[in-house]
């Protein structure tokens, strides 16, 4: 089951930003008369009438006071809006406070082994999904002659220092991954992306390629062709296919990696 906590938390922050913006605008209305505006139309011309607070009489507002009319109408809109924003904020806060999607899985996972053998969960638990994904994405399938040189925190060997940095970053974040698992292209060829990652939150596979020699023209052309093959095979750059790159003058950008992981995984 997809966990929308991240998206809902982001929406709560968006609501709070809107509240701040509307509250800040209040100072623009301090000198306006207390009351409401009635808008009519006569022969296609808009007309505006002011009814002061506590009065039943209306006063016509001339076109010379159009800015005052605009501010008063904006104030009415803001007053209605701020009430709704605060209402939505409170609802979302209450929901997030009590929301814990993991509790659904825990009902099954907390059973003893004897019960688990006889009970089928309504949907595979997160642990089940991760184990199934790892079984289907066996790593270190690439048989090219270049020997791996760097040992990761997970205990596997990778071919470059940057790949070790990436592998350790995924491992420390507890993102299930496989190094150089197989992927079949649209034409039947099998390739080995640097990393296959499993987004537990979104229940999908994301592939990651690291381009370590982008200042080498031959290498760059070869990898552009590879990206085209990936897209022809159904991968979408920025969604199910992520890239990192470096050159002699531009080392691996860890901040950019962090942003991609947060956005996609």
C-alpha positions as CSV (number, residue, x, y, z in Angstrom):
1,X,0.0,0.0,0.0
2,X,1.4,3.4,-1.0
3,X,2.2,5.7,1.9
4,X,1.1,9.3,1.1
5,X,2.5,10.7,4.4
6,X,5.2,12.7,2.5
7,X,2.7,14.2,0.0
8,X,0.3,15.1,2.8
9,X,3.0,16.7,4.9
10,X,4.0,18.7,1.9
11,X,0.4,19.8,1.4
12,X,0.2,20.8,5.0
13,X,3.3,23.0,4.5
14,X,1.7,24.5,1.4
15,X,-1.4,25.4,3.5
16,X,0.7,27.1,6.1
17,X,2.5,29.1,3.5
18,X,-0.8,30.3,2.1
19,X,-2.0,31.2,5.6
20,X,1.1,33.3,6.1
21,X,0.6,35.1,2.8
22,X,-3.1,35.9,3.6
23,X,-2.3,37.0,7.1
24,X,0.4,39.3,5.9
25,X,-2.0,41.0,3.5
26,X,-4.3,42.0,6.4
27,X,-2.2,45.2,7.0
28,X,-3.2,46.5,3.6
29,X,-6.8,46.7,4.8
30,X,-6.3,48.6,8.1
31,X,-7.5,51.9,6.7
32,X,-10.5,50.5,4.8
33,X,-14.1,51.2,6.1
34,X,-15.8,48.4,7.9
35,X,-18.6,47.0,5.7
36,X,-19.3,45.1,2.6
37,X,-19.5,45.8,-1.2
38,X,-22.5,45.0,-3.4
39,X,-21.7,44.6,-7.1
40,X,-24.3,45.2,-9.8
41,X,-24.4,45.9,-13.5
42,X,-26.3,48.6,-15.4
43,X,-26.2,48.5,-19.2
44,X,-23.1,46.4,-19.0
45,X,-21.3,48.7,-16.6
46,X,-20.2,47.4,-13.2
47,X,-21.4,49.4,-10.3
48,X,-20.3,49.2,-6.7
49,X,-22.1,50.1,-3.5
50,X,-20.7,50.3,0.0
51,X,-22.8,49.3,3.1
52,X,-21.0,50.3,6.3
53,X,-21.0,48.0,9.2
54,X,-24.2,48.3,11.2
55,X,-26.0,50.4,8.6
56,X,-28.8,49.5,6.2
57,X,-28.0,52.3,3.8
58,X,-25.8,51.9,0.7
59,X,-23.4,54.4,-0.7
60,X,-22.5,54.5,-4.4
61,X,-18.7,54.3,-4.9
62,X,-17.5,56.2,-7.9
63,X,-15.0,54.9,-10.4
64,X,-12.4,57.3,-8.9
65,X,-12.3,55.0,-5.8
66,X,-11.8,51.8,-7.8
67,X,-8.7,50.9,-5.7
68,X,-10.7,51.1,-2.5
69,X,-13.3,48.8,-4.1
70,X,-10.6,46.4,-5.2
71,X,-9.1,46.2,-1.7
72,X,-12.5,45.7,0.0
73,X,-13.4,42.9,-2.3
74,X,-10.0,41.4,-1.8
75,X,-10.5,41.6,1.9
76,X,-13.9,39.8,1.7
77,X,-12.2,37.1,-0.3
78,X,-9.3,36.8,2.1
79,X,-11.6,36.6,5.1
80,X,-13.5,33.7,3.6
81,X,-10.3,32.1,2.4
82,X,-8.4,32.3,5.7
83,X,-11.3,30.5,7.5
84,X,-11.2,27.7,5.1
85,X,-7.4,27.5,5.2
86,X,-7.3,27.2,9.0
87,X,-10.1,24.6,8.8
88,X,-8.2,22.5,6.3
89,X,-4.9,22.9,8.3
90,X,-6.6,21.6,11.4
91,X,-8.1,18.6,9.6
92,X,-4.8,17.7,8.0
93,X,-2.9,18.0,11.3
94,X,-5.4,15.7,13.0
95,X,-5.2,13.2,10.2
96,X,-1.4,13.2,10.1
97,X,-1.2,12.9,13.9
98,X,-3.1,9.6,13.9
99,X,-2.0,8.3,10.5
100,X,0.3,5.3,10.5
101,X,0.0,3.1,7.5
102,X,2.6,0.7,9.0
103,X,0.0,-0.4,11.6
104,X,-1.8,-2.3,8.9
105,X,1.2,-4.4,8.1
106,X,2.0,-4.8,11.8
107,X,-1.2,-6.8,12.4
108,X,0.2,-9.6,10.3
109,X,3.9,-9.1,11.0
110,X,3.4,-9.3,14.8
111,X,1.8,-12.7,14.5
112,X,3.8,-15.8,15.6
113,X,5.3,-18.0,12.9
114,X,2.6,-20.6,13.4
115,X,-0.2,-18.1,12.7
116,X,1.6,-16.6,9.7
117,X,1.8,-20.0,8.1
118,X,-2.0,-20.2,8.0
119,X,-3.0,-16.6,7.5
120,X,-2.9,-14.7,4.1
121,X,-2.7,-10.9,4.5
122,X,-5.2,-8.9,2.5
123,X,-2.2,-7.4,0.7
124,X,1.5,-8.3,0.8
125,X,3.2,-6.5,3.7
126,X,6.1,-4.1,3.1
127,X,8.5,-6.8,4.2
128,X,7.0,-9.3,1.8
129,X,7.2,-6.7,-1.1
130,X,10.9,-5.9,-0.3
131,X,11.9,-9.6,-0.2
132,X,10.0,-10.4,-3.4
133,X,11.7,-7.4,-5.1
134,X,15.1,-8.5,-4.0
135,X,14.5,-12.0,-5.3
136,X,13.5,-10.6,-8.6
137,X,16.4,-8.2,-8.9
138,X,19.6,-10.2,-8.2
139,X,22.7,-8.0,-8.2
140,X,26.2,-8.3,-9.7
141,X,25.0,-10.0,-12.9
142,X,27.4,-8.0,-15.2
143,X,30.2,-10.3,-16.3
144,X,32.5,-7.7,-17.9
145,X,36.2,-8.3,-17.2
146,X,36.9,-5.1,-15.2
147,X,37.2,-6.2,-11.6
148,X,35.3,-4.4,-8.9
149,X,37.6,-2.6,-6.6
150,X,35.6,-1.0,-3.8
151,X,33.7,-2.7,-1.0
152,X,30.4,-1.1,0.0
153,X,28.8,-1.0,3.5
154,X,26.5,-3.7,2.3
155,X,29.5,-6.0,1.7
156,X,29.5,-6.1,-2.1
157,X,32.2,-5.0,-4.5
158,X,31.6,-2.1,-7.0
159,X,33.7,-0.7,-9.8
160,X,34.3,2.9,-8.8
161,X,34.6,5.2,-5.8
162,X,31.5,7.1,-6.9
163,X,29.5,3.9,-7.2
164,X,30.5,3.0,-3.6
165,X,29.4,6.5,-2.5
166,X,26.0,5.9,-4.1
167,X,25.6,2.4,-2.8
168,X,26.5,3.4,0.7
169,X,24.1,6.4,0.5
170,X,21.2,4.1,-0.6
171,X,22.1,1.5,2.1
172,X,22.3,4.1,4.9
173,X,18.8,5.3,3.9
174,X,17.6,1.7,3.9
175,X,16.6,1.9,0.3
176,X,16.5,-1.7,-1.2
177,X,18.9,-1.8,-4.1
178,X,20.7,-4.2,-6.4
179,X,24.0,-3.4,-8.1
180,X,24.2,-4.3,-11.8
181,X,21.0,-6.4,-12.0
182,X,19.8,-7.3,-15.4
183,X,17.4,-5.3,-17.5
184,X,16.0,-6.3,-20.9
185,X,15.8,-3.6,-23.5
186,X,13.1,-3.2,-26.1
187,X,15.1,-5.2,-28.7
188,X,15.8,-8.1,-26.4
189,X,19.3,-7.1,-25.5
190,X,20.2,-7.4,-21.8
191,X,22.0,-4.6,-20.0
192,X,23.1,-4.0,-16.5
193,X,22.1,-0.6,-15.0
194,X,24.4,0.5,-12.2
195,X,21.6,0.3,-9.7
196,X,18.1,-0.9,-9.5
197,X,16.3,0.7,-6.6
198,X,13.0,-0.2,-5.0
199,X,10.7,2.7,-3.8
200,X,8.9,1.1,-0.9
201,X,6.7,4.2,-0.5
202,X,5.6,4.1,-4.2
203,X,6.0,0.4,-4.7
204,X,7.9,0.7,-8.0
205,X,11.4,0.0,-9.4
206,X,13.7,2.9,-10.3
207,X,16.9,2.5,-12.2
208,X,20.0,4.7,-11.6
209,X,22.9,5.2,-14.0
210,X,26.1,7.0,-12.9
211,X,28.0,8.6,-15.7
212,X,31.5,9.0,-14.5
213,X,33.3,10.3,-17.6
214,X,31.0,12.8,-19.2
215,X,33.9,15.0,-20.3
216,X,35.0,12.1,-22.6
217,X,33.3,12.5,-25.9
218,X,33.3,8.8,-26.9
219,X,31.9,7.9,-23.4
220,X,29.2,10.6,-23.6
221,X,28.0,9.5,-27.0
222,X,27.8,5.9,-25.9
223,X,25.8,6.8,-22.9
224,X,23.4,9.1,-24.8
225,X,22.6,6.0,-27.0
226,X,22.1,4.0,-23.8
227,X,19.6,6.6,-22.5
228,X,17.7,6.5,-25.8
229,X,17.5,2.7,-25.5
230,X,16.2,3.0,-21.9
231,X,13.4,5.4,-23.0
232,X,12.5,3.1,-25.9
233,X,12.2,0.3,-23.3
234,X,9.7,2.2,-21.2
235,X,11.8,3.9,-18.6
236,X,11.1,7.6,-18.0
237,X,13.9,10.0,-17.2
238,X,13.3,11.7,-13.9
239,X,10.7,9.1,-12.9
240,X,11.8,5.4,-13.4
241,X,15.3,6.4,-14.6
242,X,17.6,8.7,-12.6
243,X,21.1,9.9,-13.5
244,X,24.2,11.2,-11.7
245,X,27.2,12.4,-13.5
246,X,30.7,13.7,-12.9
247,X,33.8,14.9,-14.8
248,X,37.4,15.7,-14.0
249,X,36.3,19.3,-13.0
250,X,32.9,18.5,-11.6
251,X,32.8,15.8,-8.9
252,X,29.8,13.9,-7.7
253,X,27.1,16.3,-6.4
254,X,25.7,14.7,-3.2
255,X,23.2,17.5,-2.8
256,X,21.7,16.8,-6.2
257,X,21.6,13.1,-5.4
258,X,19.7,13.8,-2.2
259,X,17.1,15.9,-4.0
260,X,16.5,13.2,-6.6
261,X,16.1,10.5,-4.0
262,X,13.7,12.6,-2.0
263,X,11.6,13.6,-5.0
264,X,11.4,10.2,-6.7
265,X,11.8,7.5,-4.0
